[in-house]
Amino acid sequence: MIHDIHLKEKIPPMVREIGLSDTSSFHSNHVDADVSQSPCSSPFGSPSLSNRSAKNALKMAIQRNKHRRIEHLLGHSASSDGGLDENNLRIAISKRDPESVRLILQFGADANGSDEDGLTPLLFATAVPCLKAAKLLLKHGADPNLTSRPDIESPIVMAINEEKFDLVQLYLRYSAKMDALLADGDTLFIKAMNKATPAALVEEMLREGADPNGKSARGDSPLVAAIQAGRPDLVSLLLETGADPNLPGPQHPLWSSTYQPEILQLLLAKGASHKKTPGILELATSINNLDTISILLAAGVSPNTKKDATYTPLCSAIRDNRVDIVWMLLANGADPNLIASEHPAFECVTHDRAHFLPQLVAAGSDLHQPKGILAVAVAHDNKEALLWLLDQGVSPNDRYEEDGGHTALTRAIQDNKIEYVDILLASAASPAVRGKDWPIRMGVKHPAILAKLLKHTTDIKSISKGLMEAAVAANQLNSIKLLLEAGVSVEEKTDGVFSPLTTAIREQRFEIVKYLLDEAGADPNHVGEHLPIIIAIQRCENRDYRYIDILLEKGADVSKLYRGWNAILQTVELGDMDILQLLIKKTTQPLDLERGREESGITVMELAKGRDCDEAVAVLLEAGNPSSTVQSRGGAT
C-alpha cells in the first residue's frame, strides 16, 4: 500500500475526476465523469504543448477515445511530453484505453516519470487497475520495482497488497525483485505470504528465484509468515522448495504452528525439531488445543518439559480446568509431583479444582510433600479441598513455609474463619503447635476463636508467654477475661518486658486498665517496660488524669525508684505542676523526697532547684512538712 495516506486516498478520486465511461473485466469499479469538468493536474515532467487550443484538443481526443485524432495531434502539433503536462497519459490509463496509451508512449512519453504526487504511470495503472496499459508501459521500459519516494510503494508491492495477482504475475516476468528489502523492511516474497495469494503465484515466484529462507529486516522468514497466515498449502510449497523448518524467523516455526495442527504436522514431517522449542507442549496446553497436544505427544515431546523454566503442561491444564487434557497428559506420563509455579496438587487447591485431586493421587501424587497444602486450602477458602485432604490423612499441623510458616489452624485464626477452626480442631489440629505464631496468641484477637482453642488446650502455660499482654495490645477485653479464667497471670510479661498493665496505659485503653486494677488484681507497682505510674505521666495528654488517678487510688508508689527514676522525678523533669500536686495530694504511700537517683545521688529537691523551678521547690518543701503533707492528703480531723 502507499504509505502516504494522502496519496492512497487520492488515487480513487483521480480516477473519478478524470472520467471512466468504459467497462472492464477487472474487479475494480469505474465511475462516469463529466469530461468538461476533467482537471488539469501536475505533469509527469516535460515541456508543454505549443498552444492552449492544441492542448485542449488533445485532451478532448483522449477523453473521447479518438485515436486517429490523438495520433494526428501528437504527430503534427504537440509532443507527447507536452501532452503529459496535461495529465494525458494518466487520463488514457484511467479510461483503460490501451490504444491511447500506446500512442502517447509511441510519441516519447516517459514510462517511468512521476508527477508531483509521486505516482508513476505504472503505479497508476496498478491502482486503476488496467492490465493492458501495464503491459504497454512495461514494454516501453516501465520498472515494476520503481518507487519515486520512500513513502510510496512500488507497483509490484501495491499489486500484492491489493491482491491484483494478474498484475503480480505480469511484473514477475519483467524482473520484479522478490528478495530485496523494501522501505518497510519486508521482502516482496514475504509480502506474498498472506491469506489471499494463490499458491500458483508463490510457486512462480520460487521458480523465478525467490529465496524460501530470505528474511526481512526484522528477521521474519517466509515460512513463519506463511504459518502465521494460516496457509498450509504455502508452508508445504516452501518446505518442498528448500525452506528450513528449523530456521528461526525470528522465533522457531514450531511456535507459530502450535495454533495450526495441520501445519505442525507438516513441519514435524519435514524435520522440525521439537527439542529446539522446549515448552511447546505447555503452550499447546495453554491455548487448549487438543489436536496439537496429541500431535506433539505422538512426536515424542515430554509432558514434563517446562516452558520458561516454570510452567508445566499439567499445571496449565489444571489451571484452565481442562479435564480431557489432564487425562491425556497423565496417561502419557506427566509427573503429578513435578512442581511448576506450584505443585500440581496445590494448583488444584488454589484454582478451585478439587475434582482433579483424586486423579492426581491415582497417578502417584504425594499429598504430604511439600507440606502445607491444608494451609493453602484455608487461605483460598477451599472447603471442598480441605475436607477431602483431611480424609486422605494430611496432617492439619503441617507448616507451609511459603506463607510465613502457617499451619492450617493459624491461617484460619488469622483470617477469622471460625468454621475452618472448628473443622481443624475436630480433625486433631493442635493449639500447641506453632505456625506463623502460637495459635492461642493469635487467637486473642478473636475471642470467639480463643474460647474454642482454650477448650482444646491442656497446659496453656507451656505454650507461650505474653498471652495476656497480647490480648491487651489487641484491645480485646473478652480475651483477657478468658485467659484469666484459664489461669493466665495478669502480670505475665511479653518478652520479659511488657506487662499487661503498662501496655494498656501506653495504648490509652482505660476500660482495660480499670478492669485489670479493679477486677484482675493487677499490681500498680509491677514494673513492665517501666513503672505504670511513670508511663501514665509520660502519656498524659490534654489534662486527662484518669490513668494517674486510678493508679494512685490503687496504691501506686510515687517514690518507688526503677532504673534511678520515679514519678516525682519524672514530674519535676517535665515541669508539670498540676501533676506534681496531684501526685502529692492523692498518693497513699509515704513521700521520700530525700532519696536520690541511683547513678548520681541527686535528690528530687536538688533536681527541682537545678531546673530553676521555684514553684516545684515550693510544692516539694510544703510536701516535706509532715503536718502540711497530712493536711494536703485529706486535712485534719
C-alpha positions in Angstrom: 0.0 0.0 0.0 1.0 3.6 -0.4 2.5 4.7 2.9 1.5 8.3 2.4 -2.2 8.2 3.4 -2.9 11.3 1.4 -1.7 9.7 -1.8 -3.5 6.4 -1.2 -6.8 8.3 -0.8 -6.1 10.4 -3.8 -6.0 7.8 -6.5 -9.7 6.8 -6.5 -10.8 10.5 -6.7 -8.4 11.0 -9.5 -10.0 8.2 -11.4 -13.4 9.6 -10.8 -12.4 13.1 -11.8 -10.6 12.1 -14.9 -13.6 10.1 -16.0 -14.4 6.5 -16.8 -17.0 5.5 -19.3 -16.0 2.0 -20.3 -16.4 -1.3 -18.5 -13.7 -3.7 -17.6 -13.2 -7.4 -16.9 -11.1 -6.5 -13.8 -12.6 -6.3 -10.4 -12.2 -2.5 -9.9 -15.3 -0.4 -10.2 -15.5 2.6 -12.6 -17.4 5.9 -12.4 -18.6 8.0 -15.3 -17.4 11.6 -15.2 -18.3 14.8 -17.0 -15.3 15.4 -19.3 -15.9 19.1 -19.2 -15.0 19.0 -15.5 -11.8 17.0 -16.0 -9.0 18.7 -14.2 -5.5 19.6 -15.4 -3.1 18.2 -12.9 0.6 18.2 -12.4 2.9 16.8 -15.2 4.8 13.6 -15.3 7.5 16.0 -16.3 8.2 17.7 -19.7 7.6 20.9 -21.8 4.0 22.0 -22.6 2.3 21.9 -26.0 2.8 24.8 -28.4 -0.5 26.4 -27.6 -3.5 26.0 -25.3 -6.0 25.1 -28.0 -3.8 22.2 -29.1 -3.5 21.0 -25.6 -7.3 21.1 -25.1 -7.9 19.4 -28.4 -5.5 16.5 -27.4 -7.1 16.2 -24.0 -10.6 16.0 -25.5 -9.5 13.4 -28.1 -8.0 11.2 -25.3 -11.2 11.5 -23.3 -13.3 10.5 -26.3 -11.0 7.7 -27.5 -10.5 9.5 -30.8 -7.3 7.6 -31.7 -6.8 9.0 -35.2 -7.2 12.5 -33.8 -4.8 11.7 -31.0 -2.2 10.4 -33.5 -2.7 13.5 -35.7 -2.3 16.0 -32.8 0.7 14.2 -31.4 2.3 14.0 -34.8 1.7 17.5 -36.0 1.1 20.0 -33.3 2.0 18.5 -29.9 4.8 16.4 -28.4 3.8 13.5 -26.2 5.8 15.0 -23.4 3.8 18.2 -23.8 0.7 16.1 -23.6 1.8 14.7 -20.3 1.8 18.2 -19.0 -1.9 17.9 -19.1 -2.1 14.5 -17.5 -2.9 12.8 -20.7 -1.2 9.5 -20.1 -2.9 9.2 -16.8 -6.3 10.0 -18.5 -5.7 7.3 -21.0 -4.8 4.8 -18.3 -7.9 5.7 -16.2 -10.0 5.3 -19.3 -8.5 1.8 -19.7 -7.7 2.8 -23.3 -4.6 0.8 -24.3 -4.5 2.3 -27.8 -4.3 5.9 -26.4 -1.6 4.7 -24.0 0.3 3.1 -26.9 0.1 6.3 -29.0 1.3 8.5 -26.2 4.2 6.2 -25.4 5.0 5.8 -29.0 5.5 9.5 -29.3 8.0 9.5 -26.5 6.3 9.7 -23.1 8.5 8.6 -20.2 7.1 5.3 -18.8 9.0 5.9 -15.5 8.2 9.6 -15.0 6.4 10.7 -11.9 4.0 13.5 -11.1 4.2 15.8 -8.2 2.3 13.3 -6.1 5.0 10.7 -6.7 2.8 8.5 -8.9 4.5 6.8 -11.9 2.3 5.7 -14.9 2.8 2.0 -13.9 1.8 2.6 -10.3 -1.3 4.4 -11.6 -2.1 1.5 -14.0 -1.8 -0.8 -10.9 -4.1 1.3 -8.9 -6.8 1.6 -11.6 -6.1 -1.3 -12.5 -5.5 -1.7 -16.2 -3.6 -4.8 -17.2 -3.2 -3.8 -20.9 -1.9 -0.4 -20.0 0.5 -2.0 -17.6 1.8 -4.3 -20.4 2.4 -1.4 -22.7 4.2 0.5 -20.0 6.4 -2.5 -19.3 7.3 -2.9 -23.0 8.3 0.8 -23.0 10.7 0.3 -20.1 8.5 0.8 -17.0 10.2 -0.6 -13.9 7.8 -2.6 -11.6 10.3 -2.1 -8.7 10.5 1.7 -9.1 9.3 3.9 -6.3 9.7 7.6 -6.6 9.8 8.3 -2.8 10.5 6.1 0.3 6.9 6.7 1.5 5.3 5.3 -1.7 5.4 1.6 -2.6 6.4 0.2 -5.9 3.8 -1.2 -8.5 4.7 -4.8 -7.6 4.2 -4.2 -3.9 0.9 -2.5 -4.5 -0.3 -5.3 -6.7 0.5 -7.9 -3.9 -1.1 -5.8 -1.2 -4.2 -5.2 -3.2 -4.4 -8.8 -4.3 -4.1 -8.0 -8.0 -2.4 -11.2 -8.8 -2.7 -11.0 -12.6 -0.5 -7.8 -12.4 1.9 -9.6 -10.0 2.4 -12.4 -12.5 3.0 -9.8 -15.2 5.5 -7.9 -13.2 7.4 -11.1 -12.3 8.1 -11.5 -16.0 9.7 -8.1 -16.0 12.4 -8.6 -13.4 10.5 -7.8 -10.2 12.9 -8.1 -7.3 11.5 -10.6 -4.8 14.2 -10.7 -2.1 15.3 -7.0 -1.9 14.3 -5.2 1.3 11.5 -2.8 0.8 11.1 0.5 2.7 9.1 -1.2 5.5 11.8 -3.9 5.9 9.8 -6.7 4.3 10.8 -8.5 1.1 8.4 -8.9 -1.8 8.3 -12.6 -1.3 7.4 -12.3 2.4 4.5 -9.9 1.5 3.2 -12.7 -0.7 2.8 -14.9 2.3 -0.8 -13.8 3.1 -4.2 -15.3 3.3 -5.1 -14.5 -0.4 -2.1 -15.1 -2.5 -2.6 -18.1 -4.9 -0.2 -20.9 -4.3 0.5 -20.9 -8.1 1.8 -17.4 -7.8 4.1 -18.3 -4.9 5.3 -21.3 -6.9 6.0 -19.0 -9.9 7.9 -16.6 -7.6 10.0 -19.5 -6.3 10.7 -20.6 -9.9 11.8 -17.0 -10.7 14.4 -17.3 -7.9 12.7 -16.2 -4.7 14.7 -17.4 -1.6 12.4 -19.5 0.6 14.7 -18.7 3.6 15.2 -15.0 2.8 14.5 -12.9 5.9 13.1 -9.4 6.4 14.9 -6.7 8.2 13.1 -7.8 11.4 14.2 -11.4 10.9 10.8 -12.7 9.6 11.1 -15.6 7.3 8.7 -16.6 4.5 7.9 -19.9 6.3 6.9 -18.2 9.6 4.9 -15.6 7.6 3.0 -18.4 5.8 2.4 -20.2 9.1 1.0 -17.1 10.7 -1.2 -16.5 7.7 -2.7 -20.0 8.2 -1.6 -21.2 4.8 -0.7 -25.0 4.9 -0.5 -25.0 1.1 2.2 -22.3 1.1 4.0 -24.0 4.0 4.1 -27.3 2.1 5.3 -25.5 -1.0 8.1 -23.7 0.8 9.2 -26.9 2.6 9.3 -28.7 -0.8 11.5 -26.0 -2.3 14.1 -25.8 0.5 12.7 -23.8 3.4 14.4 -24.7 6.6 11.9 -26.0 9.1 14.3 -25.1 12.0 15.2 -21.6 10.8 14.1 -19.0 13.4 12.1 -16.3 11.8 12.5 -14.7 14.3 11.0 -17.4 16.5 11.2 -21.1 15.7 8.5 -22.1 13.2 7.1 -24.7 15.6 6.0 -22.0 18.0 3.6 -20.4 15.4 2.4 -23.8 14.2 1.2 -24.6 17.7 -2.0 -22.8 16.7 -2.2 -24.7 13.3 -2.2 -28.5 13.8 -2.2 -29.3 10.1 0.9 -27.1 9.6 2.5 -28.5 12.8 2.3 -32.0 11.2 3.9 -30.7 8.0 6.8 -29.2 9.9 7.5 -32.2 12.1 7.3 -34.5 9.0 10.0 -32.3 7.3 12.4 -32.4 10.2 11.4 -29.6 12.5 12.9 -30.4 15.9 10.8 -30.0 19.0 13.9 -30.1 21.1 14.6 -26.6 19.8 11.4 -25.4 21.3 11.3 -26.6 25.0 7.9 -25.8 26.5 6.0 -26.0 23.2 3.6 -28.6 24.8 2.8 -26.2 27.6 2.0 -23.5 25.0 -0.3 -26.0 23.3 -1.9 -26.7 26.6 -2.4 -23.0 27.4 -4.2 -22.5 24.2 -6.3 -25.6 24.9 -5.5 -27.2 21.5 -6.1 -30.9 22.0 -5.2 -31.8 18.4 -1.8 -30.0 18.8 -1.2 -31.7 22.1 -1.9 -35.1 20.5 0.5 -34.4 17.6 3.3 -33.3 19.9 2.9 -36.3 22.3 3.0 -38.6 19.3 6.2 -36.9 18.1 7.8 -37.7 21.4 7.6 -34.4 23.2 7.9 -34.9 27.0 4.8 -33.9 29.0 7.2 -32.8 31.8 9.2 -30.2 29.9 8.8 -26.8 31.4 8.2 -23.6 29.5 10.3 -20.6 30.6 11.7 -23.0 33.2 8.5 -22.6 35.2 5.3 -23.8 33.6 4.4 -27.4 33.0 1.6 -28.7 30.7 -0.1 -30.5 33.6 -0.3 -27.5 35.9 -1.5 -25.3 33.0 -4.3 -27.9 32.2 -5.4 -27.9 35.8 -5.4 -24.1 35.9 -7.6 -24.0 32.8 -9.9 -26.8 34.1 -9.3 -29.0 31.0 -10.4 -32.5 32.1 -9.6 -34.0 28.7 -6.1 -32.6 28.6 -5.3 -33.5 32.2 -6.3 -37.1 31.5 -4.3 -37.2 28.3 -1.2 -35.8 30.0 -1.3 -38.2 32.9 -1.9 -41.1 30.6 1.2 -40.1 28.7 3.5 -39.9 31.7 3.0 -36.4 33.2 4.6 -36.3 36.6 1.9 -35.4 39.2 4.6 -34.3 41.6 6.6 -32.0 39.3 6.5 -28.5 40.6 5.8 -25.7 38.2 4.8 -22.3 39.5 3.0 -24.5 42.1 2.8 -28.2 42.9 0.0 -29.8 40.8 -2.0 -30.7 43.9 -1.6 -27.1 45.2 -2.7 -25.8 41.8 -5.9 -27.8 42.3 -6.5 -26.1 45.6 -5.6 -22.5 44.6 -7.6 -22.7 41.4 -10.7 -24.4 42.9 -10.0 -27.6 41.0 -10.5 -30.1 43.9 -12.1 -32.6 41.4 -8.7 -33.3 39.9 -7.1 -34.3 43.3 -8.3 -38.0 43.2 -7.0 -38.3 39.6 -3.6 -36.9 40.7 -3.4 -39.2 43.7 -4.2 -42.2 41.4 -1.3 -41.2 39.2 1.0 -41.1 42.2 0.7 -37.6 43.7 2.2 -37.2 47.2 -0.1 -35.1 49.2 2.4 -34.9 52.1 5.2 -33.3 50.2 5.7 -30.4 50.1 4.0 -29.7 53.4 1.3 -27.1 53.9 -1.4 -27.9 51.4 -4.1 -27.6 54.1 -2.9 -24.1 54.9 -3.3 -23.3 51.3 -6.8 -24.7 51.2 -7.8 -22.4 54.2 -6.1 -19.4 52.6 -8.1 -19.9 49.4 -11.3 -20.7 51.2 -11.5 -24.1 49.5 -13.6 -26.1 51.9 -14.1 -28.9 49.5 -10.4 -29.5 49.1 -9.8 -29.1 52.9 -12.3 -31.8 53.8 -11.1 -34.2 51.1 -7.4 -33.7 52.1 -8.2 -34.3 55.7 -10.0 -37.5 54.8 -6.8 -38.6 53.0 -4.8 -38.2 56.2 -3.0 -35.0 55.5 -1.8 -33.5 58.8 -3.5 -30.3 59.9 -0.3 -29.4 61.8 2.0 -29.2 58.8 3.5 -25.8 58.3 3.6 -24.0 54.9 6.9 -22.2 54.8 6.0 -20.1 51.7 3.2 -18.5 53.8 5.3 -17.5 56.8 5.2 -21.0 58.3 1.4 -21.0 58.8 -0.4 -24.2 59.8 -3.9 -24.6 58.6 -5.1 -23.6 62.1 -3.0 -20.5 62.4 -4.1 -19.4 58.9 -7.8 -20.0 59.8 -7.3 -17.9 63.0 -5.6 -15.1 61.2 -8.4 -14.9 58.6 -11.0 -15.2 61.4 -12.6 -18.3 59.7 -14.4 -19.9 62.6 -15.9 -22.7 60.6 -12.5 -23.8 59.4 -11.2 -23.6 63.0 -14.0 -26.0 64.1 -13.2 -28.4 61.2 -9.5 -28.4 62.0 -9.9 -28.8 65.8 -12.2 -31.7 65.1 -9.5 -33.2 62.9 -6.7 -33.1 65.5 -5.3 -29.7 64.8 -3.3 -28.7 67.9 -3.3 -25.3 69.6 0.1 -26.3 71.0 1.7 -26.4 67.5 3.2 -23.1 66.5 2.5 -21.9 62.9 3.3 -18.4 62.0 2.8 -17.7 65.7 1.3 -19.6 68.6 -2.4 -20.3 67.8 -3.6 -19.0 71.2 -1.5 -15.9 70.9 -3.1 -15.3 67.5 -6.5 -16.2 68.9 -6.5 -13.3 71.4 -7.6 -11.0 68.6 -10.7 -13.1 68.1 -12.4 -14.0 71.4 -14.8 -16.5 69.9 -11.9 -18.4 68.4 -9.9 -18.1 71.5 -12.6 -19.8 73.5 -12.6 -22.8 71.2 -8.8 -23.0 71.3 -8.7 -22.9 75.1 -11.1 -25.9 75.2 -8.6 -27.9 73.3 -5.6 -26.8 75.4 -4.5 -28.8 78.5 -1.4 -26.8 79.6 -1.7 -23.2 78.5 1.4 -22.1 80.4 3.7 -24.3 78.4 2.5 -22.9 75.1 3.8 -19.4 75.2 4.4 -16.3 77.3 2.8 -12.9 76.9 -0.7 -14.0 76.1 -2.3 -11.5 78.5 -0.3 -8.6 77.2 -1.1 -9.6 73.6 -4.8 -9.6 74.5 -4.4 -6.1 75.9 -2.5 -5.0 72.8 -5.3 -6.4 70.6 -7.8 -4.4 72.7 -9.9 -7.5 73.4 -11.3 -7.3 77.0 -13.2 -10.6 76.4 -10.0 -12.4 75.6 -8.4 -11.0 78.8 -11.3 -12.5 80.8 -11.0 -15.9 79.0 -7.3 -16.0 79.7 -7.8 -15.2 83.4 -10.3 -18.0 83.6 -7.8 -20.3 82.0 -5.3 -19.4 84.7 -3.0 -17.0 82.9 -1.4 -14.5 85.2 -2.4 -10.9 85.0 1.3 -9.9 85.5 2.7 -12.1 82.7 5.0 -10.1 80.6 5.8 -10.3 76.9 9.5 -10.9 76.2 10.1 -10.3 79.9 9.4 -6.6 79.4 5.9 -5.5 78.5 3.3 -6.1 81.2 -0.5 -6.1 80.5 -1.0 -3.0 82.7 1.8 -0.9 81.2 0.7 -1.8 77.7 -2.9 -0.8 78.5 -1.7 2.5 79.8 0.6 3.1 76.9 -2.1 2.3 74.3 -4.6 4.5 76.2 -7.2 1.8 76.9 -8.8 3.0 80.1 -11.5 0.3 80.2 -8.9 -2.4 80.3 -6.7 -0.5 82.8 -9.7 -0.2 85.1 -10.6 -3.9 84.7 -7.0 -5.0 85.3 -6.8 -3.0 88.5 -10.3 -3.4 89.8 -11.2 -7.0 88.8 -8.0 -8.8 87.8 -5.8 -7.6 90.7 -3.0 -6.1 88.7 -0.3 -4.6 90.9 0.0 -0.8 90.2 3.7 -1.0 91.1 4.6 -4.0 89.0 7.3 -3.0 86.5 6.8 -3.5 82.8 9.0 -1.6 80.5 8.8 0.9 83.3 6.7 1.7 86.4 3.0 2.0 85.4 2.8 5.5 87.1 5.8 6.7 85.1 4.1 5.6 81.8 0.9 7.2 82.9 2.7 10.5 83.5 4.6 10.3 80.2 1.4 9.5 78.2 -0.8 12.2 79.9 -2.3 14.5 77.4 -5.0 17.2 77.5 -5.2 17.0 81.3 -6.6 13.5 81.2 -5.6 12.4 84.7 -7.8 9.2 84.8 -4.8 6.8 84.4 -2.8 8.6 87.1 -5.8 8.9 89.4 -6.7 5.2 89.3 -3.1 4.1 89.8 -2.8 6.4 92.9 -6.1 5.1 94.2 -4.8 1.5 93.9 -1.6 2.3 95.7 0.9 3.4 93.1 4.1 4.4 95.0 5.3 7.8 93.6 8.6 7.4 95.5 9.5 4.0 94.1 12.6 4.0 92.0 13.1 2.0 88.9 16.3 2.5 86.9 17.0 5.5 89.2 13.7 7.2 88.3 10.4 7.6 90.0 7.1 9.5 89.5 8.2 12.6 91.4 11.4 12.9 89.4 9.5 12.4 86.2 7.1 15.1 87.0 9.8 17.6 88.1 11.7 16.8 84.9 8.5 17.6 82.8 7.9 20.7 84.9 4.2 19.9 85.2 3.0 21.4 88.5 -0.6 20.1 88.1 0.6 16.5 88.0 3.1 17.1 90.8 0.4 18.5 93.1 -1.9 15.6 92.1 0.8 13.1 93.0 1.4 14.7 96.4 -2.3 15.2 97.1 -3.5 11.7 96.2 -0.6 9.4 97.0 -1.4 6.9 99.7 2.2 6.0 100.2 4.8 7.9 102.3 6.8 10.5 100.3 10.6 10.2 100.3 11.9 13.5 98.9 15.5 12.8 100.1 16.0 9.6 98.0 18.5 10.3 95.3 19.0 8.9 91.8 21.0 5.7 91.9 23.6 6.7 89.4 24.1 10.3 90.5 22.6 10.6 94.0 20.7 13.8 93.0 17.6 14.2 95.1 14.2 15.4 94.0 14.7 18.7 95.6 18.2 19.1 94.1 16.7 18.3 90.6 14.0 21.0 91.1 16.5 23.6 92.2 18.8 22.7 89.2 15.9 23.3 86.8 15.2 26.7 88.4 11.7 25.6 89.1 10.8 27.7 92.1 7.2 26.6 92.1 8.2 22.9 92.2 10.6 23.7 95.0 7.8 25.4 97.0 5.4 22.5 96.4 8.1 20.0 97.5 9.0 22.0 100.6 5.4 22.1 101.6 5.1 18.3 100.9 8.1 17.7 103.0 6.4 19.3 106.1 4.7 16.3 107.8 1.7 18.4 109.1 1.1 20.1 105.7 1.5 16.8 103.9 -1.1 15.1 106.1 -3.4 18.1 105.6 -2.9 18.0 101.9 -3.8 14.4 101.8 -7.1 14.8 103.4 -6.9 17.5 106.1 -7.0 17.3 109.9 -9.9 15.6 111.6 
